[in-house]
Amino acid sequence: MIIKDLSEALEFLAGDHTRLRELLNPAKERLALRYSLAHAAVAPSARTKRHRLRTSEVYYILEGRGLMHIDLESAPVKSGQAVYIPPGAVQWIENTGATPLVFLCIVDPAWRPEDEEVLE
Protein backbone atom coordinates (compact mmCIF):
# COMPACT_ATOMS: atom_id res chain seq x y z
CA MET A 1 0.00 0.00 0.00
CA ILE A 2 1.25 3.46 -0.89
CA ILE A 3 -0.15 6.48 0.94
CA LYS A 4 1.25 9.94 0.30
CA ASP A 5 0.93 12.84 2.72
CA LEU A 6 0.78 16.25 1.05
CA SER A 7 2.62 17.88 3.94
CA GLU A 8 5.60 15.55 3.34
CA ALA A 9 5.80 16.14 -0.43
CA LEU A 10 8.56 18.57 -1.38
CA GLU A 11 7.26 21.80 -2.89
CA PHE A 12 9.01 23.19 -5.96
CA LEU A 13 8.42 25.90 -8.52
CA ALA A 14 7.60 24.34 -11.88
CA GLY A 15 8.80 25.81 -15.16
CA ASP A 16 5.44 27.56 -15.61
CA HIS A 17 5.75 29.07 -12.08
CA THR A 18 3.12 26.86 -10.47
CA ARG A 19 3.96 25.80 -6.89
CA LEU A 20 3.82 21.99 -7.14
CA ARG A 21 3.99 19.04 -4.78
CA GLU A 22 4.25 15.85 -6.76
CA LEU A 23 2.34 13.03 -5.10
CA LEU A 24 2.52 10.13 -7.57
CA ASN A 25 4.82 9.62 -10.55
CA PRO A 26 5.68 6.16 -11.91
CA ALA A 27 9.06 7.47 -13.11
CA LYS A 28 10.07 8.11 -9.48
CA GLU A 29 8.53 5.13 -7.71
CA ARG A 30 7.42 1.61 -8.49
CA LEU A 31 3.81 2.35 -9.40
CA ALA A 32 1.63 0.58 -11.94
CA LEU A 33 0.33 3.90 -13.31
CA ARG A 34 0.46 5.67 -16.65
CA TYR A 35 -0.34 9.07 -15.13
CA SER A 36 1.20 11.40 -12.56
CA LEU A 37 -0.61 13.34 -9.86
CA ALA A 38 0.51 16.66 -8.38
CA HIS A 39 -0.98 19.26 -6.05
CA ALA A 40 -0.66 22.83 -7.38
CA ALA A 41 -1.17 26.32 -6.00
CA VAL A 42 -1.19 29.77 -7.60
CA ALA A 43 -1.12 32.84 -5.33
CA PRO A 44 -3.83 35.53 -5.48
CA SER A 45 -3.44 37.85 -8.51
CA ALA A 46 -0.72 35.56 -9.96
CA ARG A 47 -0.76 33.39 -13.07
CA THR A 48 1.24 30.57 -14.53
CA LYS A 49 3.43 31.08 -17.57
CA ARG A 50 2.11 30.10 -20.98
CA HIS A 51 3.23 26.55 -21.64
CA ARG A 52 2.30 23.33 -23.37
CA LEU A 53 2.74 19.64 -22.71
CA ARG A 54 3.14 16.82 -25.19
CA THR A 55 0.68 14.88 -23.05
CA SER A 56 -2.91 15.41 -21.93
CA GLU A 57 -3.59 17.02 -18.58
CA VAL A 58 -6.55 17.47 -16.25
CA TYR A 59 -6.85 20.17 -13.60
CA TYR A 60 -9.30 19.51 -10.77
CA ILE A 61 -9.96 22.75 -8.88
CA LEU A 62 -9.98 22.23 -5.11
CA GLU A 63 -10.09 25.81 -3.82
CA GLY A 64 -10.39 29.31 -5.19
CA ARG A 65 -11.37 30.88 -8.49
CA GLY A 66 -9.47 31.46 -11.68
CA LEU A 67 -9.48 32.01 -15.40
CA MET A 68 -8.30 29.05 -17.48
CA HIS A 69 -6.77 29.68 -20.90
CA ILE A 70 -6.43 26.88 -23.46
CA ASP A 71 -5.25 27.94 -26.92
CA LEU A 72 -7.64 30.76 -27.96
CA GLU A 73 -10.35 29.97 -25.38
CA SER A 74 -10.71 31.32 -21.83
CA ALA A 75 -13.27 30.42 -19.16
CA PRO A 76 -13.75 31.03 -15.44
CA VAL A 77 -13.08 28.05 -13.15
CA LYS A 78 -13.90 27.38 -9.50
CA SER A 79 -13.70 24.65 -6.90
CA GLY A 80 -15.40 21.41 -7.87
CA GLN A 81 -14.65 21.75 -11.60
CA ALA A 82 -12.39 19.64 -13.81
CA VAL A 83 -10.63 21.03 -16.89
CA TYR A 84 -9.33 18.82 -19.73
CA ILE A 85 -6.24 20.15 -21.52
CA PRO A 86 -5.43 18.34 -24.79
CA PRO A 87 -1.87 17.39 -25.71
CA GLY A 88 0.04 20.26 -27.33
CA ALA A 89 -2.44 22.96 -26.28
CA VAL A 90 -1.05 26.30 -25.11
CA GLN A 91 -2.28 26.75 -21.55
CA TRP A 92 -2.07 28.95 -18.48
CA ILE A 93 -4.26 29.72 -15.50
CA GLU A 94 -4.80 32.98 -13.60
CA ASN A 95 -5.89 33.29 -10.00
CA THR A 96 -8.73 35.83 -10.03
CA GLY A 97 -9.63 35.45 -6.36
CA ALA A 98 -8.37 36.74 -3.02
CA THR A 99 -7.22 33.30 -1.79
CA PRO A 100 -4.82 30.74 -3.29
CA LEU A 101 -6.07 28.84 -6.34
CA VAL A 102 -5.43 25.19 -5.45
CA PHE A 103 -5.85 22.30 -7.88
CA LEU A 104 -4.74 18.78 -8.72
CA CYS A 105 -2.83 18.11 -11.95
CA ILE A 106 -3.23 14.72 -13.57
CA VAL A 107 -0.90 14.19 -16.53
CA ASP A 108 -1.24 11.14 -18.81
CA PRO A 109 1.22 9.72 -19.67
CA ALA A 110 3.08 10.79 -16.55
CA TRP A 111 4.73 14.23 -16.48
CA ARG A 112 8.37 14.47 -17.51
CA PRO A 113 10.34 17.73 -17.73
CA GLU A 114 11.24 17.09 -21.37
CA ASP A 115 7.54 16.95 -22.29
CA GLU A 116 6.90 20.54 -21.15
CA GLU A 117 7.70 23.69 -23.12
CA VAL A 118 7.46 27.08 -21.38
CA LEU A 119 6.59 29.74 -23.95
CA GLU A 120 7.52 32.95 -22.09
C-alpha positions as a Markdown table, in Angstrom:
| # | Residue | x | y | z |
|---|---|---|---|---|
| 1 | Met | 0.0 | 0.0 | 0.0 |
| 2 | Ile | 1.2 | 3.5 | -0.9 |
| 3 | Ile | -0.2 | 6.5 | 0.9 |
| 4 | Lys | 1.3 | 9.9 | 0.3 |
| 5 | Asp | 0.9 | 12.8 | 2.7 |
| 6 | Leu | 0.8 | 16.2 | 1.0 |
| 7 | Ser | 2.6 | 17.9 | 3.9 |
| 8 | Glu | 5.6 | 15.6 | 3.3 |
| 9 | Ala | 5.8 | 16.1 | -0.4 |
| 10 | Leu | 8.6 | 18.6 | -1.4 |
| 11 | Glu | 7.3 | 21.8 | -2.9 |
| 12 | Phe | 9.0 | 23.2 | -6.0 |
| 13 | Leu | 8.4 | 25.9 | -8.5 |
| 14 | Ala | 7.6 | 24.3 | -11.9 |
| 15 | Gly | 8.8 | 25.8 | -15.2 |
| 16 | Asp | 5.4 | 27.6 | -15.6 |
| 17 | His | 5.7 | 29.1 | -12.1 |
| 18 | Thr | 3.1 | 26.9 | -10.5 |
| 19 | Arg | 4.0 | 25.8 | -6.9 |
| 20 | Leu | 3.8 | 22.0 | -7.1 |
| 21 | Arg | 4.0 | 19.0 | -4.8 |
| 22 | Glu | 4.2 | 15.8 | -6.8 |
| 23 | Leu | 2.3 | 13.0 | -5.1 |
| 24 | Leu | 2.5 | 10.1 | -7.6 |
| 25 | Asn | 4.8 | 9.6 | -10.6 |
| 26 | Pro | 5.7 | 6.2 | -11.9 |
| 27 | Ala | 9.1 | 7.5 | -13.1 |
| 28 | Lys | 10.1 | 8.1 | -9.5 |
| 29 | Glu | 8.5 | 5.1 | -7.7 |
| 30 | Arg | 7.4 | 1.6 | -8.5 |
| 31 | Leu | 3.8 | 2.3 | -9.4 |
| 32 | Ala | 1.6 | 0.6 | -11.9 |
| 33 | Leu | 0.3 | 3.9 | -13.3 |
| 34 | Arg | 0.5 | 5.7 | -16.6 |
| 35 | Tyr | -0.3 | 9.1 | -15.1 |
| 36 | Ser | 1.2 | 11.4 | -12.6 |
| 37 | Leu | -0.6 | 13.3 | -9.9 |
| 38 | Ala | 0.5 | 16.7 | -8.4 |
| 39 | His | -1.0 | 19.3 | -6.0 |
| 40 | Ala | -0.7 | 22.8 | -7.4 |
| 41 | Ala | -1.2 | 26.3 | -6.0 |
| 42 | Val | -1.2 | 29.8 | -7.6 |
| 43 | Ala | -1.1 | 32.8 | -5.3 |
| 44 | Pro | -3.8 | 35.5 | -5.5 |
| 45 | Ser | -3.4 | 37.8 | -8.5 |
| 46 | Ala | -0.7 | 35.6 | -10.0 |
| 47 | Arg | -0.8 | 33.4 | -13.1 |
| 48 | Thr | 1.2 | 30.6 | -14.5 |
| 49 | Lys | 3.4 | 31.1 | -17.6 |
| 50 | Arg | 2.1 | 30.1 | -21.0 |
| 51 | His | 3.2 | 26.5 | -21.6 |
| 52 | Arg | 2.3 | 23.3 | -23.4 |
| 53 | Leu | 2.7 | 19.6 | -22.7 |
| 54 | Arg | 3.1 | 16.8 | -25.2 |
| 55 | Thr | 0.7 | 14.9 | -23.0 |
| 56 | Ser | -2.9 | 15.4 | -21.9 |
| 57 | Glu | -3.6 | 17.0 | -18.6 |
| 58 | Val | -6.6 | 17.5 | -16.3 |
| 59 | Tyr | -6.9 | 20.2 | -13.6 |
| 60 | Tyr | -9.3 | 19.5 | -10.8 |
| 61 | Ile | -10.0 | 22.8 | -8.9 |
| 62 | Leu | -10.0 | 22.2 | -5.1 |
| 63 | Glu | -10.1 | 25.8 | -3.8 |
| 64 | Gly | -10.4 | 29.3 | -5.2 |
| 65 | Arg | -11.4 | 30.9 | -8.5 |
| 66 | Gly | -9.5 | 31.5 | -11.7 |
| 67 | Leu | -9.5 | 32.0 | -15.4 |
| 68 | Met | -8.3 | 29.0 | -17.5 |
| 69 | His | -6.8 | 29.7 | -20.9 |
| 70 | Ile | -6.4 | 26.9 | -23.5 |
| 71 | Asp | -5.3 | 27.9 | -26.9 |
| 72 | Leu | -7.6 | 30.8 | -28.0 |
| 73 | Glu | -10.4 | 30.0 | -25.4 |
| 74 | Ser | -10.7 | 31.3 | -21.8 |
| 75 | Ala | -13.3 | 30.4 | -19.2 |
| 76 | Pro | -13.7 | 31.0 | -15.4 |
| 77 | Val | -13.1 | 28.0 | -13.1 |
| 78 | Lys | -13.9 | 27.4 | -9.5 |
| 79 | Ser | -13.7 | 24.7 | -6.9 |
| 80 | Gly | -15.4 | 21.4 | -7.9 |
| 81 | Gln | -14.6 | 21.7 | -11.6 |
| 82 | Ala | -12.4 | 19.6 | -13.8 |
| 83 | Val | -10.6 | 21.0 | -16.9 |
| 84 | Tyr | -9.3 | 18.8 | -19.7 |
| 85 | Ile | -6.2 | 20.2 | -21.5 |
| 86 | Pro | -5.4 | 18.3 | -24.8 |
| 87 | Pro | -1.9 | 17.4 | -25.7 |
| 88 | Gly | 0.0 | 20.3 | -27.3 |
| 89 | Ala | -2.4 | 23.0 | -26.3 |
| 90 | Val | -1.0 | 26.3 | -25.1 |
| 91 | Gln | -2.3 | 26.7 | -21.6 |
| 92 | Trp | -2.1 | 29.0 | -18.5 |
| 93 | Ile | -4.3 | 29.7 | -15.5 |
| 94 | Glu | -4.8 | 33.0 | -13.6 |
| 95 | Asn | -5.9 | 33.3 | -10.0 |
| 96 | Thr | -8.7 | 35.8 | -10.0 |
| 97 | Gly | -9.6 | 35.4 | -6.4 |
| 98 | Ala | -8.4 | 36.7 | -3.0 |
| 99 | Thr | -7.2 | 33.3 | -1.8 |
| 100 | Pro | -4.8 | 30.7 | -3.3 |
| 101 | Leu | -6.1 | 28.8 | -6.3 |
| 102 | Val | -5.4 | 25.2 | -5.5 |
| 103 | Phe | -5.9 | 22.3 | -7.9 |
| 104 | Leu | -4.7 | 18.8 | -8.7 |
| 105 | Cys | -2.8 | 18.1 | -12.0 |
| 106 | Ile | -3.2 | 14.7 | -13.6 |
| 107 | Val | -0.9 | 14.2 | -16.5 |
| 108 | Asp | -1.2 | 11.1 | -18.8 |
| 109 | Pro | 1.2 | 9.7 | -19.7 |
| 110 | Ala | 3.1 | 10.8 | -16.5 |
| 111 | Trp | 4.7 | 14.2 | -16.5 |
| 112 | Arg | 8.4 | 14.5 | -17.5 |
| 113 | Pro | 10.3 | 17.7 | -17.7 |
| 114 | Glu | 11.2 | 17.1 | -21.4 |
| 115 | Asp | 7.5 | 17.0 | -22.3 |
| 116 | Glu | 6.9 | 20.5 | -21.2 |
| 117 | Glu | 7.7 | 23.7 | -23.1 |
| 118 | Val | 7.5 | 27.1 | -21.4 |
| 119 | Leu | 6.6 | 29.7 | -24.0 |
| 120 | Glu | 7.5 | 33.0 | -22.1 |
